[in-house]
Amino acid sequence: MIRITLPDQSIREFENPPSGMDVALSISEGFARNCIAVEVDGALKDLDTPINKDARVRLLTPKDPEALEILRHSSAHVMAEAVMHLYPEARLTIGPVVENGFYYDIDMQSISEEDFPKIEAEIEAIIKAKKPFVRKEMSREEARERFRNEPYKLEIIDSLEGDVFSLYEQGDFIDLCRGPHLPHTGHIKAIKLMRVSGAYWRADQSRQQLQRIYGTAFFDKKDLKAYLTLLEEARKRDHRKLGVQLDLFSFHDEAPGMPFFHAKGMAIWNALLDYWREAHRDAGYVETKTPIMLNRMLWEKSGHWENYRENMYTSRVDEMDYAIKPMNCPGGMLLFGMKPHSYKDLPHRAGEIGLVHRHEMSGALSGLFRVRAFHQDDAHIFMTPDQIQQEILGVLHLVDRIYATFGLDFHLELSTRPEKSIGTDAQWEQATEGLRAALEAYGKGYQVNEGDGAFYGPKIDIHIRDAIGRTWQCGTIQLDMALPERFDLNYVGPDNEKHRPIMIHRVIYGSIERFFGILTEHFAGKFPLWLAPVQVMLLPMNDELIPATEALQKELSAEGLRVEVDTRSESLKKKVRDAQLLQIPLMLTVGAKEIETKTFAVRTLDGKVLMGMERSLFLDTVKGHIRKRALSLEIFA
């Protein structure tokens, strides 16, 4: 007798080993038709997998969080089958699930998006046939024989350990795969090919160049339509396009992956850093600065030379090896270690806007989101073990303050000890419980990622959500028990003995360049007044008024506003329209009457028009709005 325990703690008994489908049918036929996979004692399995012993079982439907990945995994197989039907000479490599979809790398003739309709038609035929996904197991020799004409599959087989390999078959198509998969292809209700690009086998530029075909899939056509609408909105907000349109930043072949910020971009940059410094002063941080290049001995001590050297830019000076820093942390360790510390000095909170460089593959570069030179808003907090909770809580409150200023919601994830780690069980338990206690005290829900911490300590990852619902991992809070040990950092405790401090690494903006790009897309280039690169555009009615308008510009600039004058010999209507295209929050029309009466005719980007506004009232209102760092353009009541 096999006893199956369901999530509601009810028990089903079966005389013979049941499959997941048998368990589903014991509930109802309607429910069974909607099931796509089964979880047996925590492990995901195909729905037809026999359950040979008593087990805790959860049946998965499209509503479960794991369902979309299973759907997309199966969709990658269907796409590969369709390609093989249309291009028999093609040779398959790998086809993983990725964020928002899947891809398959295929050694085949070059194709373009113009070829997608015929591939999608073949995909639809495979879906309509409702081909079952059938799991098979083969020995190494059998698998090599089955894929004797597939060089990439043979290379994969030779790279894997073990003597038994799992494969999945649907109709005349078979592929190496661990699974699980959908019961049959008919469960795929909405699928679309998205783009094609080049990729090297094993990411090795000396190997064959492949065609990487990307796709996405959903259980419902409405979800696919919503996703495509989101992509269209994201395209409109693309920070690379807006960066050019608004004259914020650029990239040049002379420094690949290293952004150049223009004057208008620097206005936003400086506003971001001014706010960062204000918030951190309020939270009890000091600001430090460490060199951009340090010698090999430091990087060996920190472990970067051994574990991160391929991503570091190195040089040799005075017969000594140096590296441009990829992280700020080792320099921060040197600063803390310069003088003796007492427990009375702790916690010590030190922040740094540090310029770092990392060698990223050229194909991975993506606007401000993935660059080779960027600034991190690092901070390192040195503390006693009993201060962990209060300091983590302090960081979380600072995160809340900063993200709320930009209208960004966020969620939290706690990542615990991985298999490979350093430190004692007691250290890990104390550190993890410190993070957990702080999260509980903070009161915001969080997700636990078991085993996903750094090798040197547990961490909290902070994922922000932008205006169109996308999530971005920017902030992180990491407890580190390794670097204080490597750099022999200590403090004198109440017992007059030396003790090792606990250290927090944390960033909030993360990469400031990346955060800049996220904000550009979040606001769609329509920055709030306090961030806007040009806050006020003065529009003289005619050329004769330009000198008086330029005098006004000096007055407003002296009040701390970022002001420009449109001196072109264009119509007022065109000047207004062009200022709107540049997303300038405030436009002031300057005519003879405004000069004479010392008033402003104000037009806001959101369409409000106010005539005859006294200059003093205008300045008080606008400067107050900026001081509050208000998000809304509803400036004037």
Steps between C-alpha positions, in 0.01 A plus 500: 500500500639843397393795718501840327480811719364810323572863598175524698626199705233272357621150411429290191580127506586291191550125475756543220756777450298791357620762255441869558211474252345219704513719809344788305221278367425386856407864568299567182523463124468875449790566735709230333453660156654818638804337662839530331753346744540359850726575793598189696671564836620836370626378160322596177407204279306426183132439565525136386792417735418199725509574873646184654486587869303706749553866413386857539359608165405835347330509162595797281257697283570810287438716809806368684821708489706213355253437216623772264856365502375148418286642220792692351735207533256288301453785252876506432476131399202574275684787333806278448282229343342756265844627393622145434196430283567812290881489505601131514869588471488699827681370808368569849705609802316620814161666562458641851223700663598862567323798654176564309545210259746254353752462222668226301852522355508324163777445247313583182478739209451865583134593550315824579170599654350475152535122539301493824150462349581167334671373819202610709263326258693176551493556875122538492469171309706323770287657775178405324618136477516485884816290490581345838836578662640156578798457732757231413818393672807371318850390586791715390566261208134502392485879519818535294356264239169690494681831439780364283432766235460785753852632585380750760288243681795259503717772654235560766474128578878473534503797740236355733559263791304183562407195294128564446362787291144626477350597164161631398316396188204667330400335177807462280706744707727408791733710712727467802319649798449466875137615487234520619271583208134557428284189444467591132561788257133601501548672839691776320228756430703808402850507353694755301852522358657827606840550337810328366865582566843347469665302780819299527492139613602485868534883482842440340578734210731239349207254470214481252263795476141392554153643444337582835123506454306658787135436575245536775192303600199533727206286605256766380491719187396797715822468701705495180318809372561681830868408485537628143328824603747531787790450257365771273475737796854403603624579147351848527683543831834356381762702687745470209256677270400758762864560590563623147168685467547686830877551456587311822781256415674321216739214423804516275719241328804651671375362835261206443256446786610818678232772495559869435259721695401828336430824687128421529576148617737638761222721636301184578813320624585779744141518627511126568829526689393811694197306623710190577739706711218675685324172582823333612605792721161477668557125553839546668737412216834660420617519138839365393694464175755234405740480202386361168810282460665284767780245489487128458576423866174664605298305243667175606411571862137574408477188279419692182829422325429129522123502444423811293813584303348431155252785563766747618705752302865462600820695443864484597662805660850520649544123462184434699160366392197723556128467432229760452248424771191296403360557851554756775511259795876430538580872517236537769669223698831689490333816629335324794825322589705821520437557869387302805127488574299453816155348522396852597591615144258254344297494291720679248314586178712607202361567153682545171390601150774291343586477131560133413585318177408146398580334171166394356470312171422743219182307413369546855524881498159669506474877533533607863365166620822308430821702478871458565550816708248599766462653844374301797343663804676256728491522875674282755368478852727353767319385813488263794296179465222633723458803271408295190123536533496873572742577214313289245179668611667838458602414144146382419352828624754692290408287197133578562568874520710512182285281276178671614644832383498362145158333533657153490344212691719200582500147635762316705670162470709332771770268365649245741818291524610327179666158487844653448563757771751616757448559870364289783145377546465733798610803295255419221215442742566828678530694174193344337284543807616862524375564146179309561428683826556836329262404218237390751539824695481700177160343436507473120447155350803322356590188306763249615747363243654201674868448417527809279720715725856606424777260605606748770160579651119519467342795320181694433431591138271795428293496179336825392191522278478773239205690352410224252541210743851379413724397789868587536745373761690812609559497873660225702601454864771238560656382823868418457708285733786452249658840431536603868685170546718542189598854600536413870258772608409521865366713781553494874195379689379577856727214616807683361553212257516524121191390309422464130237748378201391294477695176212599273549576132203690359397698197170682439528660158733210412673609182413869473519476122252213498271679748515808273383281209223345709375842609506625140268214402295519820418867434502452119736799483244719680710555811347665807591866540780442752676257263420663164820603319332823387236610747389822331503603132461872431322579173541862381213615278738667254869566441485845659413338835800265502731731706233548768428127497867415544510736798207305646692179444785632716255596776334158504833317479622701800200356688630148430276409205626334182385740226546533126384759245365407157654776287397353164300712256209258507133539578395477863288195415804314366713602796237364739471178302876447494527563874226241557691246288802561725273429801577835663267540802452879492480737202486875562378720216675838515323791330517877546217484755682241715817713495308814596289343779773265625271200466518165325270329254548139611428186299562160664589180318170346611306779324414753771527870399525783755517863388635796696669301778715717726866409486538467877202263520637298210842465662362411847267236351757342269785499752273345763396230254866422426597495869231237564626301199137460402420254222186664364505784251189635673702797623247780501168475684 
